[in-house]
């Protein structure tokens, strides 16, 4: 139960912070590179979370 509360709380806090911060204009190449890196980081994080959840279930 605490895990899901943390996920929900984190997403709400992230949404609130992103609304307050102004988006900065960046060159197109930087945006593409940053997006690609963020995608790779998210993939690694999801793989790690999946492993941990599977270990907890076992």
Residue frames as a rotation matrix with the C-alpha (Angstrom) as fourth column:
UNK 1
0.567 0.824 0.000 0.00
0.824 -0.567 0.000 0.00
0.000 0.000 -1.000 0.00
UNK 2
0.452 -0.464 -0.762 2.83
0.193 -0.783 0.591 2.39
-0.871 -0.414 -0.265 0.85
UNK 3
-0.579 -0.686 0.440 4.47
0.543 0.078 0.836 1.79
-0.608 0.723 0.327 -2.52
UNK 4
-0.170 0.601 0.781 1.40
0.936 -0.150 0.319 2.96
0.308 0.785 -0.537 -4.43
UNK 5
0.784 0.398 -0.476 0.95
0.558 -0.787 0.262 5.96
-0.271 -0.471 -0.840 -2.13
UNK 6
-0.014 -0.895 -0.446 4.54
0.224 -0.437 0.871 6.93
-0.974 -0.088 0.207 -2.88
UNK 7
-0.638 -0.171 0.751 3.98
0.747 0.100 0.657 6.58
-0.187 0.980 0.064 -6.63
UNK 8
0.310 0.858 0.409 0.82
0.887 -0.416 0.200 8.70
0.342 0.301 -0.890 -6.53
UNK 9
0.734 -0.080 -0.674 2.35
0.384 -0.770 0.510 11.33
-0.560 -0.633 -0.535 -4.24
UNK 10
-0.318 -0.946 -0.066 5.48
0.378 -0.190 0.906 11.55
-0.870 0.263 0.418 -6.37
UNK 11
-0.471 0.195 0.860 3.50
0.873 -0.034 0.486 11.98
0.125 0.980 -0.154 -9.57
UNK 12
0.656 0.754 0.032 1.37
0.733 -0.646 0.213 14.72
0.181 -0.116 -0.977 -8.03
UNK 13
0.493 -0.558 -0.667 4.41
0.241 -0.649 0.721 16.55
-0.836 -0.517 -0.185 -6.69
UNK 14
-0.550 -0.723 0.419 6.16
0.575 0.036 0.817 16.21
-0.606 0.690 0.396 -10.05
UNK 15
-0.049 0.630 0.775 3.14
0.939 -0.234 0.250 17.63
0.339 0.741 -0.580 -11.87
UNK 16
0.839 0.379 -0.391 2.92
0.516 -0.784 0.345 20.56
-0.176 -0.491 -0.853 -9.46
UNK 17
0.093 -0.892 -0.443 6.61
0.244 -0.411 0.879 21.40
-0.965 -0.190 0.179 -9.79
UNK 18
-0.598 -0.338 0.727 6.50
0.750 0.086 0.656 21.16
-0.284 0.937 0.202 -13.58
UNK 19
0.395 0.801 0.451 3.57
0.875 -0.478 0.083 23.60
0.281 0.361 -0.889 -13.70
UNK 20
0.824 -0.080 -0.560 5.51
0.269 -0.816 0.512 26.18
-0.498 -0.573 -0.651 -11.69
UNK 21
-0.203 -0.976 -0.082 8.74
0.260 -0.134 0.956 25.94
-0.944 0.173 0.281 -13.67
UNK 22
0.529 0.327 -0.783 8.90
-0.590 -0.522 -0.616 27.80
-0.610 0.788 -0.083 -16.94
UNK 23
0.662 -0.337 0.669 9.92
0.598 0.776 -0.201 25.70
-0.452 0.534 0.715 -19.92
UNK 24
0.086 -0.728 -0.680 13.20
-0.273 -0.674 0.686 26.96
-0.958 0.127 -0.257 -21.35
UNK 25
0.933 0.183 -0.310 13.72
-0.330 0.091 -0.940 27.26
-0.143 0.979 0.145 -25.08
UNK 26
0.049 -0.931 0.362 16.56
-0.214 0.344 0.914 25.05
-0.976 -0.122 -0.183 -26.25
UNK 27
-0.386 -0.238 -0.891 17.98
-0.911 -0.056 0.409 24.26
-0.147 0.970 -0.195 -29.65
UNK 28
0.577 0.742 -0.342 16.23
-0.800 0.598 -0.053 21.37
0.165 0.304 0.938 -31.39
UNK 29
0.065 -0.626 -0.777 19.27
-0.237 0.747 -0.621 19.10
0.969 0.225 -0.100 -31.25
UNK 30
-0.826 -0.382 0.414 19.57
-0.454 0.018 -0.891 19.48
0.333 -0.924 -0.188 -27.49
UNK 31
-0.027 0.906 0.421 15.90
-0.963 0.089 -0.254 18.60
-0.268 -0.413 0.871 -27.03
UNK 32
0.633 0.258 -0.730 16.23
-0.564 0.800 -0.206 15.45
0.530 0.542 0.652 -29.14
UNK 33
-0.305 -0.849 -0.431 19.39
-0.153 0.491 -0.858 14.35
0.940 -0.196 -0.280 -27.32
UNK 34
-0.762 0.069 0.644 17.88
-0.645 -0.160 -0.747 15.04
0.052 -0.985 0.166 -23.90
UNK 35
0.310 0.950 0.039 14.69
-0.948 0.312 -0.068 13.19
-0.077 -0.016 0.997 -24.81
UNK 36
0.418 -0.229 -0.879 16.68
-0.333 0.862 -0.382 10.18
0.845 0.453 0.284 -25.98
UNK 37
-0.680 -0.733 -0.037 18.75
-0.182 0.218 -0.959 10.15
0.711 -0.645 -0.282 -22.78
UNK 38
-0.475 0.587 0.656 15.65
-0.865 -0.176 -0.470 10.51
-0.160 -0.790 0.591 -20.62
UNK 39
0.549 0.701 -0.455 14.05
-0.786 0.618 0.004 7.59
0.284 0.355 0.891 -22.44
UNK 40
0.004 -0.642 -0.766 17.09
-0.096 0.763 -0.640 5.40
0.995 0.076 -0.058 -21.83
UNK 41
-0.857 -0.314 0.409 17.14
-0.393 -0.116 -0.912 6.35
0.334 -0.942 -0.024 -18.13
UNK 42
-0.051 0.931 0.362 13.42
-0.987 0.010 -0.163 5.62
-0.155 -0.366 0.918 -17.82
UNK 43
0.522 0.206 -0.828 13.89
-0.509 0.854 -0.107 2.23
0.685 0.477 0.550 -19.47
UNK 44
-0.472 -0.781 -0.409 16.71
-0.026 0.476 -0.879 1.30
0.881 -0.404 -0.245 -17.07
UNK 45
-0.754 0.233 0.615 14.66
-0.657 -0.295 -0.694 2.44
0.019 -0.927 0.375 -14.09
UNK 46
0.312 0.948 -0.067 11.63
-0.948 0.315 0.033 0.41
0.053 0.054 0.997 -15.21
UNK 47
0.231 -0.306 -0.923 13.76
-0.215 0.910 -0.355 -2.71
0.949 0.281 0.145 -15.69
UNK 48
-0.802 -0.596 0.021 15.14
-0.110 0.113 -0.988 -2.29
0.587 -0.795 -0.156 -12.16
UNK 49
-0.455 0.718 0.527 11.70
-0.876 -0.255 -0.410 -1.73
-0.160 -0.648 0.745 -10.69
UNK 50
0.463 0.636 -0.617 10.33
-0.747 0.655 0.115 -4.78
0.477 0.408 0.778 -12.51
UNK 51
-0.209 -0.627 -0.750 13.12
0.007 0.766 -0.642 -6.94
0.978 -0.140 -0.156 -11.10
UNK 52
-0.925 -0.170 0.339 12.53
-0.310 -0.175 -0.935 -5.66
0.218 -0.970 0.109 -7.57
UNK 53
-0.068 0.976 0.208 8.78
-0.994 -0.047 -0.102 -6.18
-0.090 -0.214 0.973 -7.79
UNK 54
0.428 0.184 -0.885 9.29
-0.468 0.883 -0.043 -9.69
0.773 0.432 0.464 -9.13
UNK 55
-0.587 -0.710 -0.388 11.68
0.045 0.450 -0.892 -10.42
0.808 -0.541 -0.232 -6.27
UNK 56
-0.753 0.369 0.545 9.17
-0.657 -0.357 -0.665 -9.10
-0.051 -0.858 0.511 -3.75
UNK 57
0.278 0.919 -0.278 6.43
-0.935 0.326 0.142 -11.29
0.221 0.220 0.950 -5.22
UNK 58
0.077 -0.312 -0.947 8.59
-0.220 0.921 -0.321 -14.44
0.972 0.233 0.003 -4.98
